[in-house]
């Protein structure tokens, strides 16, 4: 077999389909986010505004977070030095887990190297803990949840997205005595729609199922203390396991689960993705804990965030652009073609200094390609004006559809 030829063919397929992913070289400057510097392939630099970042609240630049990280760096150095059970558990990790448990009103929390690993490791391990477990998974769940469920083996059921009648039918068809778990998300990041948390919890109680909620795109931003949509909706105490990230609204790095002390202890004791992974550096844990602690009381930053999202959506809708609006902070603009999507992204960057990555298959289904904007509290009215004018100009240039999409 000619391996090089096979590699070339695999990469060429991506180019031919218009979905080859290009990474651009950007450098965030402390205190200036969402501004950044783009280094072009020819080595020249251009000032840009980042419109697709997941640092939703700008906490990666917040003085409280940076001060905590400086203190930990000076006190402990760079790395943790080991896995959690071999010298890698520090006071900073324990403080972070205590903050997260308190945030979600749970007895305990467990920190992982990413929310992806937290999902994968936990969901794949639960079938070891609960023999015969059947997992019911929303069709649009994140790849990390799908992978964890698949790796765990055993029975799984996929219900149509947010379709409670379908979920009920699947639950009713299985052995009432079998252990069950429903895995779903609070905000689905590509469309920005919400999961029906209360309805799923009602079904879980009726059929004796555990609940597993991914709040990755909601923690920090929703609820009176930033615990997520479940807190906002008064459902947090009904959930058995909550997954979250430290790398989006909290602005740092890592992931976690929050649950009962027994559940956390079991996952901690059985999950290879936790046991055999070097723990987060103390400097990261310190910064994340500071961010979580700060956002428990800073409602103003959440209010400004929601205002920025509403403003951008209204402005883009005013142009007749096909916005997907389910009421969350995520602002997807439907393009529907991978080549056009990449072209728009390139032109926004090169001509207007606006950085938004194209979202193509397999992240979204073919034919639903989009630009996904994530306005933050630090995107001011001038930046929004610039984005709206650029989108209007390029949409006309590309002769794209202006019929608004329904939520």
C-alpha positions as CSV (number, residue, x, y, z in Angstrom):
1,X,0.0,0.0,0.0
2,X,1.2,3.5,-0.8
3,X,0.5,5.3,2.4
4,X,1.5,8.8,1.1
5,X,-0.9,8.5,-1.8
6,X,-3.7,7.4,0.5
7,X,-3.1,10.4,2.8
8,X,-3.1,12.8,-0.2
9,X,-6.4,11.3,-1.4
10,X,-8.0,11.7,2.0
11,X,-6.9,15.3,2.3
12,X,-7.9,16.1,-1.3
13,X,-11.4,14.8,-0.6
14,X,-11.8,17.5,2.1
15,X,-10.6,20.2,-0.3
16,X,-12.9,19.0,-3.1
17,X,-15.9,19.1,-0.7
18,X,-15.0,22.6,0.5
19,X,-14.5,21.5,4.1
20,X,-10.8,21.4,4.6
21,X,-10.1,23.2,7.9
22,X,-7.6,26.0,7.9
23,X,-6.1,27.2,11.2
24,X,-5.2,30.9,11.3
25,X,-2.4,32.2,13.5
26,X,-3.8,34.7,16.0
27,X,-2.4,36.3,19.1
28,X,-4.6,37.6,21.9
29,X,-3.2,40.6,23.7
30,X,-3.8,40.9,27.4
31,X,-6.4,43.5,28.2
32,X,-7.4,44.0,24.6
33,X,-9.8,41.0,23.9
34,X,-11.7,40.6,21.6
35,X,-9.0,42.4,19.6
36,X,-6.1,40.2,18.4
37,X,-3.3,40.1,15.9
38,X,-3.5,37.9,12.8
39,X,-0.2,36.8,11.3
40,X,-0.8,36.1,7.6
41,X,0.9,33.3,5.7
42,X,3.3,35.8,4.3
43,X,4.3,37.0,7.7
44,X,2.6,40.3,7.7
45,X,0.3,41.2,10.6
46,X,-3.3,42.6,10.7
47,X,-5.4,43.8,13.6
48,X,-8.6,41.7,13.9
49,X,-11.6,41.3,16.1
50,X,-12.5,37.8,17.2
51,X,-16.2,36.9,16.8
52,X,-16.1,33.2,17.2
53,X,-14.3,32.6,20.4
54,X,-15.7,30.5,23.3
55,X,-14.3,32.8,26.0
56,X,-17.9,34.0,26.1
57,X,-17.5,36.5,28.9
58,X,-13.9,37.6,28.4
59,X,-12.9,36.0,31.7
60,X,-9.6,34.9,30.2
61,X,-8.5,38.5,30.5
62,X,-10.1,39.3,33.8
63,X,-7.8,40.8,36.5
64,X,-9.2,38.5,39.2
65,X,-8.3,35.4,37.2
66,X,-4.9,36.6,36.2
67,X,-4.0,37.6,39.7
68,X,-4.9,34.1,41.0
69,X,-2.8,32.5,38.3
70,X,0.2,34.7,39.0
71,X,0.0,33.8,42.7
72,X,-0.2,30.1,42.0
73,X,2.6,30.2,39.4
74,X,4.9,32.0,41.8
75,X,4.0,29.6,44.7
76,X,4.1,26.3,42.9
77,X,5.7,26.6,39.5
78,X,4.4,25.2,36.2
79,X,3.0,21.7,36.2
80,X,1.3,19.5,38.7
81,X,3.9,16.7,38.6
82,X,1.6,13.7,38.3
83,X,-1.8,12.1,38.1
84,X,-4.3,12.9,40.8
85,X,-3.5,9.8,42.8
86,X,0.3,10.1,42.3
87,X,1.4,13.6,43.6
88,X,-1.0,15.5,41.3
89,X,-3.6,16.6,43.9
90,X,-2.9,20.0,45.4
91,X,-4.8,22.5,47.5
92,X,-5.7,24.3,44.2
93,X,-7.4,21.3,42.8
94,X,-9.4,20.7,46.0
95,X,-10.4,24.4,46.1
96,X,-11.6,24.3,42.5
97,X,-13.7,21.1,43.1
98,X,-15.2,22.7,46.2
99,X,-16.2,25.8,44.2
100,X,-17.7,23.7,41.4
101,X,-19.7,21.5,43.8
102,X,-21.0,24.6,45.6
103,X,-21.9,26.2,42.2
104,X,-24.1,23.3,41.2
105,X,-25.5,22.4,44.6
106,X,-23.9,19.0,44.6
107,X,-21.9,17.1,47.2
108,X,-18.8,16.8,45.1
109,X,-17.1,17.6,41.8
110,X,-14.3,16.0,39.8
111,X,-12.0,18.0,37.5
112,X,-10.7,16.5,34.2
113,X,-8.3,17.8,31.6
114,X,-11.2,18.9,29.4
115,X,-15.0,18.7,29.2
116,X,-14.5,16.3,26.3
117,X,-12.6,13.9,28.5
118,X,-15.0,14.4,31.3
119,X,-17.9,13.3,29.1
120,X,-16.0,10.5,27.4
121,X,-14.5,9.1,30.6
122,X,-17.7,9.4,32.7
123,X,-20.2,8.1,30.2
124,X,-17.9,5.2,29.2
125,X,-17.4,4.3,32.8
126,X,-21.0,4.4,34.0
127,X,-21.7,1.1,32.2
128,X,-19.0,-0.5,34.4
129,X,-20.5,0.9,37.5
130,X,-24.1,0.0,36.6
131,X,-24.0,-3.4,34.7
132,X,-26.7,-3.5,32.0
133,X,-27.1,0.3,31.9
134,X,-29.2,1.6,28.9
135,X,-28.2,5.1,27.9
136,X,-30.8,7.3,26.0
137,X,-28.9,9.9,24.0
138,X,-30.2,13.0,22.2
139,X,-29.4,12.7,18.5
140,X,-27.6,16.1,18.6
141,X,-25.4,15.4,21.6
142,X,-21.8,16.5,21.4
143,X,-19.2,14.2,19.9
144,X,-17.6,13.6,23.3
145,X,-20.9,12.2,24.7
146,X,-21.4,10.0,21.6
147,X,-17.9,8.7,21.9
148,X,-18.2,8.0,25.6
149,X,-21.5,6.1,25.1
150,X,-20.0,4.1,22.2
151,X,-16.8,3.2,24.1
152,X,-18.7,2.0,27.1
153,X,-20.5,-0.6,25.0
154,X,-23.8,-2.0,26.0
155,X,-27.2,-0.9,25.0
156,X,-28.0,2.6,23.8
157,X,-31.0,4.4,22.4
158,X,-30.9,7.6,20.3
159,X,-34.0,9.8,20.5
160,X,-34.9,12.4,18.0
161,X,-33.6,15.9,19.1
162,X,-35.7,17.2,21.9
163,X,-38.5,14.8,21.0
164,X,-40.1,13.8,24.3
165,X,-42.7,11.5,22.8
166,X,-39.9,9.5,21.1
167,X,-37.9,9.4,24.3
168,X,-41.0,8.2,26.3
169,X,-41.6,5.5,23.7
170,X,-38.0,4.3,24.0
171,X,-38.1,4.2,27.8
172,X,-41.4,2.4,27.8
173,X,-40.2,-0.3,25.5
174,X,-37.3,-1.4,27.7
175,X,-37.3,-3.6,30.8
176,X,-38.6,-1.5,33.7
177,X,-36.0,-3.1,36.0
178,X,-33.0,-2.2,33.8
179,X,-30.8,0.7,35.0
180,X,-31.2,3.7,32.7
181,X,-29.6,7.1,32.0
182,X,-30.7,10.0,29.9
183,X,-27.9,12.0,28.4
184,X,-28.6,15.5,26.9
185,X,-27.4,19.1,26.7
186,X,-28.8,22.3,28.1
187,X,-27.7,24.4,25.0
188,X,-26.8,22.8,21.7
189,X,-24.0,24.9,20.4
190,X,-24.5,24.8,16.7
191,X,-28.2,26.0,16.6
192,X,-28.2,27.6,20.1
193,X,-31.4,25.8,21.1
194,X,-32.2,24.7,24.6
195,X,-32.8,21.2,25.9
196,X,-36.2,20.6,27.7
197,X,-34.6,19.9,31.1
198,X,-37.8,19.8,33.2
199,X,-39.6,17.4,30.7
200,X,-36.6,15.1,30.7
201,X,-36.4,15.1,34.5
202,X,-40.1,14.3,34.6
203,X,-39.6,11.3,32.3
204,X,-36.5,10.2,34.3
205,X,-38.5,10.2,37.5
206,X,-41.3,8.3,35.9
207,X,-39.1,5.6,34.5
208,X,-36.5,5.4,37.2
209,X,-33.6,6.8,35.1
210,X,-30.5,8.8,36.0
211,X,-30.0,12.1,34.3
212,X,-26.7,13.4,32.7
213,X,-26.7,17.0,31.6
214,X,-24.0,18.7,29.6
215,X,-24.0,22.4,30.6
216,X,-20.8,23.3,28.7
217,X,-22.3,26.2,26.7
218,X,-24.2,27.5,29.7
219,X,-22.1,27.5,32.8
220,X,-21.1,31.0,33.9
221,X,-23.7,32.6,31.7
222,X,-27.1,31.4,32.9
223,X,-28.7,31.2,36.3
224,X,-28.4,33.7,39.2
225,X,-24.9,32.3,40.1
226,X,-23.9,31.1,36.7
227,X,-24.5,27.4,37.3
228,X,-26.3,27.1,33.9
229,X,-29.7,26.7,32.4
230,X,-30.7,24.0,35.0
231,X,-30.2,26.6,37.7
232,X,-32.1,29.3,35.7
233,X,-35.0,26.9,35.3
234,X,-35.0,25.6,38.9
235,X,-34.2,22.0,37.9
236,X,-30.6,21.7,39.2
237,X,-31.5,19.5,42.2
238,X,-33.2,17.0,39.9
239,X,-30.1,16.2,37.9
240,X,-27.8,13.4,38.9
241,X,-24.6,14.3,36.9
242,X,-23.8,17.7,35.5
243,X,-20.9,18.2,33.1
244,X,-19.3,21.6,32.5
245,X,-16.2,23.2,31.1
246,X,-13.6,25.7,32.5
247,X,-12.5,26.6,29.0
248,X,-15.4,28.7,27.7
249,X,-17.3,31.2,29.9
250,X,-14.8,30.6,32.8
251,X,-12.0,31.6,30.4
252,X,-9.4,29.1,31.5
253,X,-9.0,25.3,30.7
254,X,-10.3,22.0,31.8
255,X,-13.6,20.2,32.4
256,X,-15.6,18.6,35.3
257,X,-18.6,16.7,36.5
258,X,-20.6,17.5,39.6
259,X,-22.7,14.9,41.3
260,X,-23.3,13.1,44.6
261,X,-20.2,12.2,46.6
262,X,-20.8,8.5,45.9
263,X,-21.2,9.1,42.1
264,X,-18.0,11.2,42.0
265,X,-16.1,8.6,44.1
266,X,-17.1,5.8,41.8
267,X,-16.2,7.7,38.6
268,X,-12.9,8.8,40.2
269,X,-12.1,5.2,41.1
270,X,-13.1,3.5,37.8
271,X,-12.6,6.0,34.9
272,X,-9.3,5.4,33.1
273,X,-9.6,8.9,31.5
274,X,-9.2,10.3,35.0
275,X,-6.9,7.8,36.6
276,X,-4.2,7.8,34.0
277,X,-4.1,11.5,33.1
278,X,-1.8,14.1,34.6
279,X,-3.8,16.6,36.6
280,X,-4.3,20.2,35.6
281,X,-1.4,22.5,36.5
282,X,-2.1,24.3,39.8
283,X,-1.9,27.7,38.0
284,X,-4.8,26.6,35.8
285,X,-6.8,25.3,38.7
286,X,-6.3,28.5,40.6
287,X,-7.4,30.7,37.7
288,X,-10.5,28.5,37.1
289,X,-11.5,28.6,40.8
290,X,-11.1,32.4,40.8
291,X,-13.3,32.7,37.7
292,X,-16.0,30.4,39.1
293,X,-16.0,32.3,42.4
294,X,-16.2,35.7,40.7
295,X,-19.1,34.8,38.4
296,X,-21.2,33.5,41.2
297,X,-21.8,37.2,42.1
298,X,-21.2,39.1,38.9
299,X,-24.7,39.3,37.3
300,X,-23.9,42.4,35.4
301,X,-21.5,40.6,33.1
302,X,-24.2,38.1,32.3
303,X,-26.6,40.9,31.6
304,X,-24.2,42.6,29.2
305,X,-23.5,39.4,27.5
306,X,-27.2,38.7,26.8
307,X,-27.7,42.3,25.6
308,X,-24.8,42.0,23.1
309,X,-26.3,38.7,21.8
310,X,-29.8,40.2,21.5
311,X,-28.5,43.3,19.8
312,X,-26.5,41.4,17.2
313,X,-29.4,39.1,16.4
314,X,-31.8,42.1,15.9
315,X,-29.3,43.9,13.7
316,X,-28.6,40.9,11.5
317,X,-32.3,40.1,11.3
318,X,-33.0,43.6,10.2
319,X,-30.9,42.9,7.1
320,X,-33.0,39.8,6.4
321,X,-30.1,37.5,7.0
322,X,-31.1,33.8,7.8
323,X,-30.5,33.8,11.6
324,X,-31.1,30.7,13.6
325,X,-32.5,32.2,16.9
326,X,-33.6,30.0,19.8
327,X,-33.1,32.7,22.4
328,X,-29.6,31.8,23.6
329,X,-26.3,33.7,23.3
330,X,-25.2,31.8,20.2
331,X,-25.8,33.6,16.8
332,X,-25.6,31.2,13.8
333,X,-26.1,32.6,10.3
334,X,-27.1,29.9,7.9
335,X,-25.1,29.8,4.6
336,X,-25.9,26.2,3.4
337,X,-22.8,25.7,1.3
338,X,-19.3,24.8,2.5
339,X,-17.5,26.8,-0.3
340,X,-19.6,29.9,0.2
341,X,-19.2,29.6,4.0
342,X,-15.4,29.4,3.7
343,X,-15.4,32.2,1.2
344,X,-17.4,34.5,3.5
345,X,-15.1,33.7,6.4
346,X,-12.0,34.5,4.4
347,X,-13.4,37.8,3.1
348,X,-14.6,38.9,6.5
349,X,-11.1,38.3,7.8
350,X,-9.1,39.7,4.9
351,X,-11.2,42.7,4.1
352,X,-12.8,43.7,7.4
353,X,-10.5,42.2,10.1
354,X,-13.5,40.1,11.4
355,X,-12.6,36.6,12.4
356,X,-15.3,34.0,12.4
357,X,-14.6,30.4,11.4
358,X,-16.9,28.5,9.0
359,X,-18.8,25.7,10.5
360,X,-19.0,22.8,8.1
361,X,-19.7,19.1,8.0
362,X,-19.1,16.9,10.1
363,X,-19.7,19.5,12.9
364,X,-23.1,20.2,11.3
365,X,-25.0,18.2,8.7
366,X,-24.3,18.9,5.0
367,X,-26.5,21.7,3.6
368,X,-26.6,23.5,7.0
369,X,-23.2,25.1,6.9
370,X,-23.1,28.4,8.8
371,X,-21.1,31.2,10.4
372,X,-21.4,31.0,14.1
373,X,-21.0,34.3,16.0
374,X,-20.4,34.5,19.8
375,X,-20.8,38.1,20.9
376,X,-19.5,38.9,24.4
377,X,-19.8,41.7,26.9
378,X,-16.6,43.2,25.5
379,X,-17.9,43.5,21.9
380,X,-19.0,47.1,21.9
381,X,-21.5,48.9,19.7
382,X,-18.8,50.0,17.3
383,X,-17.7,46.4,16.8
384,X,-21.3,45.3,16.2
385,X,-21.8,48.1,13.7
386,X,-18.6,47.0,11.8
387,X,-19.8,43.4,11.7
388,X,-23.3,44.2,10.6
389,X,-22.1,46.4,7.8
390,X,-19.5,43.8,6.6
391,X,-22.1,41.1,6.6
392,X,-24.5,43.3,4.6
393,X,-21.8,44.1,2.0
394,X,-20.6,40.5,1.6
395,X,-24.1,38.9,1.6
396,X,-25.0,41.2,-1.3
397,X,-21.6,40.5,-3.0
398,X,-22.3,36.7,-2.9
399,X,-25.9,37.1,-3.8
400,X,-27.0,34.9,-0.9
401,X,-30.6,34.3,0.4
402,X,-32.0,36.9,2.8
403,X,-35.1,35.0,3.8
404,X,-35.1,34.8,7.6
405,X,-35.1,31.3,9.1
406,X,-37.5,30.5,11.9
407,X,-36.4,29.4,15.3
